[in-house]
Amino acid sequence: MTDVTLSLSPSLSPVRAGSGSTEGQSWLTSLADWTVSLMEVIGPVGAGVAIALENLFPPLPSEVVLPMAGLTASRGSFTLFEALLWTTLGSVVGAFALYGLGRWLGAGRLRAFAAKMPLLHPEDVDRTVAWFERHGGKAVFFGRMIPIFRSLISIPAGVAKMPLWRFGLLTGAGSLIWNTIFVLAGYLLGENWHIVEEYASILQYIVIAAVGIGLAWFLYSRVRSLLAARKDA
């Protein structure tokens, strides 16, 4: 993830590098600027809106949005408690939207989709749902603290029809821990908030690498099984 450096004036208005033009700036810097502007306009609710959007669009990094909420709170626009409250509420709202998508898709639609895909089988969906029914609680709670999965974990929870109260409780608890780490980092580090984003990037790269390795192994195993079946036929 690209390093981001942002300096704020006492009024919380973003001060861009160079002549003030946005040319040449990273999209993460623009995202940080937009997040601060949103929170300046509508207060802590803006932090909740921003983190809800982060849940719906995983490429938006919470490692940028959350420290901005802490930084804005440190400047006195709202309290640290309000930053934590609204970012957690935003996380839960965004997660429930994806949960609803999972409920709408359902195991039946996913099984039909898997049946049409060359390397997937309907039984893969059944095994996934069965696994989630056994371990879904831990998956949702800890998944809220893993980049990328923190958003996507809500979809299989909906497919498996996890009870709403349980999903909401686990999502809220996991989100509160994750949000607190990054909001506090922004609150305590101030304009050096980007330091925590750099370390969070390492975790994100590890997750992406693990997903890539897992996907490669799945494709290798499935192709190998398919070739063996054709050979025996």
Salt bridges, closest charged atoms under 4 A:
ASP33 OD2 - ARG16 NE 3.11
GLU54 OE2 - ARG150 NE 3.16
ASP124 OD1 - ARG127 NH2 2.47
ASP124 OD2 - ARG222 NH1 3.04
ASP126 OD1 - ARG111 NE 3.00
GLU191 OE2 - ARG75 NH2 2.43
